[in-house]
C-alpha cells in the first residue's frame, strides 16, 4: 500500500488526533450556540492537518 510522505510525519498524525479530540469535545457543546462555533472550530482543526499535507508536497527550490 502506498503512503504519502505527510502520512509519515508525527506532527501530521498528531494533528489528526487533535481533529478527532476536537470533534469529540464539541459534541458536548450546548445545542443553542453550537452551529457557528462548532463549524468554525472543526474547520480550523482540519486546516492544520491539510496545511501540513499540502506543505510536504511543495518543492523547496530556495530560489525566490
Order of alpha helices (4+ residues) and beta strands (2+ residues): alpha-alpha
